[in-house]
Every structure is written in C-alpha cells, then in structure tokens.
Amino acid sequence: MKKFVEKIKYLEEKYAEKVGENHLREEKEILNLKGKEYFTPSELQKIIKWKNRRDRYSKRNLKKKVQVQEITSKCFKKLKNKEEDPSTIKQVLDCFIKELDGVGIPVASAILMAYNPEKFTPIDWRVWNALFLLCELDRPYPKNLKKDDYIEYLRTCRKLARKLNVDLRTLDRALWIASHKYQDC
C-alpha cells in the first residue's frame, strides 16, 4: 500500500500535465467556492463547463439568477451537518437534477464537490472503472447511472482516501490520470 500512495503522488503530478493550465485554473476557481451559502448562475456555469465540456443546456441557468441562488442555498442548508447522510445527499442530487438546466448526476456531484471538496468528489466513469480494477467497486461504471450509484462511489472514495491518507481531490486526480495512462493494459 505504501508504494501505491507514492504512485498517487506521481499520478497527481501527471494529472496537471495532462489536463493543462486552463483546466487547473478552472478547477482552482471552483474549489475556491467552498463553503458559500449559495452559487450564482455564473459560478454554477463554471462548474458545469468544468465537468461537462459538451454541455448545451446550462446557459439557461444564467437567466435565472434568483432561482439558482435559491436552489443552491436550499440544498446547501439541507446538507449542513448531514454530509455523511446518504438520504440527504440523494435529496440534494435530486433537487439539482430536477431544478437546474444541464445538470445530471455527474454535474450535481461536481456542485457538491465545489460546495465541500473535503466531503464530496465528482463521479467520473474513468475513476469508477479504475476503482473497479482495484477491486474497490464490484462492477464497471453503470450504463444508467442512479443516485445510489453515486452514494456507493462516494462511500468507496471516502474510505479509500482515508485508508491512503489523502484528500478526495488527490485521489480523484490520481485515479483519473491512472485510467488514462493505463487504459490500454
């Protein structure tokens, strides 16, 4: 396991090389949103674009200033001191998905990460499959992603991050780049 932790640090360095300065700057801006009471439409737009470069629908949120602030505020209040509760997390995911344009489970999980990167990580099919190959998850990425899948993924990432003594962002970056680096194995 010690060697694996060393490799995580190496892979995180490779992540920066792979995604480029632009993506890293965007990620840093998103992580700086941590702890806000609500997100503005432009902040939400940054998160959506960071997670889903091919997004076509989220620009509609830019015209809904009050609604975006109310929705994110309501969800963040609901999460307060309940970041570990699967039922609350699923309710918040559901709220984001139903009430915001261009938001599915992957983007909703990125919103959660922006809100609190110590407790949440965005779901990614590459990272899921890396966890599957490491025998941390018992199946490949599901074709029809459900909220329960995110809860399972989050629980697994939190457990592995604690075990390796790394934060969730470090784990996510390392597994993401590992999935690219070794996808042909």
N, C-alpha and C positions, 0 to 999 in steps of 0.2 A: 504494500500500500504506500510505503514511503516513496518508492520510485514513481508511483502513479501521481502523487502530489507534486513531485518535481516536474513531471511531464505536463501537469496542468499549467504550471507557471510558463513553461516553454510554449505551450499551445496558446496561452493568452497573448504572449508576445506576437505569435504568428497571426492571431486574430487581427491585431492592429495593422499588420502588413496587408492582410487580405481585404479588409473592408475599406481601408483608406481613410484619409483625414476628414473628409466630408462626413462620412457615416459616424466616425468617432466624435466629431464636434456636435452632430445632431444628438447622439446618444448622451453626451455630457449635458447638453441643454435640457434634455428630457429628465435626466437624473436630478438636475437642479430644481425640478418641480416638486420634489419630495416634501411631503407634509403640508402642501397647500390645502386650503379649505375647499377649493373648487378649481376647475380648469376653465380657462377662457376658450372660445372657439379656435383661436389661432394656436393655443397650446395643444388643444386636442388634435388639431390638424397636423401639427408636428409629430405627435405620437403615431397617428395613423399612417402618415407618409414614411416614418422610420420603420414601422412594422410591415407595411404593405405598399411597396413602391408602385404597384399597378392599380392602386385604388382609383375608382372613378366616381364614387358617390359621396364621399365625406365632405366635399366642398359645400354641400347643402348646410352643414353644421355652422359654417361661417356666418350665415344669415340668421342664426338662432342664438344670439348672444345670451339672452336671459334663460332660455331653455337649457342650453349646455351648462351654464353655471349652476342652475337649479338641480339638474340631473346629477352632475358630478358632486355637488355639495351634499345632496340627499344620500348618495351612495357612500361617500366618504364618512359621513356621520354614522351610517349604518355599520360600517366596518370598524369604527373606533373601538379599540379593545376587543375586537372579535375577529382579528386577522387569522386566527387559527381555526375558526369555526366553519366547517365545510358548508353547512346550510346557509350561513350568511354570505359566504363567498359566492355560492351559486345564485343567490338572490341578486347580488350586485352584478354578477355577469349577465344575468337575465335582464336586468334594468338597462345596462349599457347596450345590449344587443337590440332590445325592443325599442329603445327611445332615441338612439343615436344613429345617424346615417353612416353607412360604410363600416359598421362595427359587427364583427363576428367574435367567436371565442378567442382566436389569436390576438386580435386588436384589443379586445376587452382585457385580456391578460397583460398586454403591454401598458394599458392605462393603469392597471393595478400596480405594475412594476414602477411606473412613474410616481404614483402616489406613495409607495413604500418599497423601495428596492431591497430592503433587508428582509422583508416578509414575502415578496412576490417575485416571480420570474415569468417572462413571456413564454408561452408554449411555442415550440418550433418542431416541425416534423423531423428535421435533421438531428436535433438534440434528443428527441424521443427515440429515434432509431439507434443513436449512439448508446443511450441508456438500455435499450433492448439488447444490443450486442454485448453490453457489460453485464447482462443478466440482472439489471436493476428493475426493469419492467418486463412483464411476461409476454408481451405481444408487440408487433410492429405498430407504427402510427395508424390509428383507425381511419378508415375512409370517410366515415360520418362522425366527425368529432362532436362530442357531447360535453356538457358541463362536468359530469362525473369523470370524464377522461382528464380534464384539466385538474380536478381535485387530486386524482391519482398521480398525475405528473408532478404537481406542486409538492405533494407529500414526499414523493421519491426524491425530488431535487433538494428539498429542505433536509431530508435525512442524510443524503449523500454529502451535502455541503457541510453539515455538522460533523459527519464522520471524517471528512478530509480537512476540516478546519479552514474552509474557505468561504467567502461570501457567495451569494447566489449569482451575482453578475460574473464573477470569476469562473464559477462552474459552468454557467451558460456559455460564456465565450469560448472556454477550453473545449467543451463538448461540441460546440458548433464548428469550430475550426477542425477538430479531430474528424468530424463527419465528412468534411470536405477533403481533408488531407488523405484520408484512408478509405474513401468511398469505393475505390476500385479493388479493395482487398477481397 
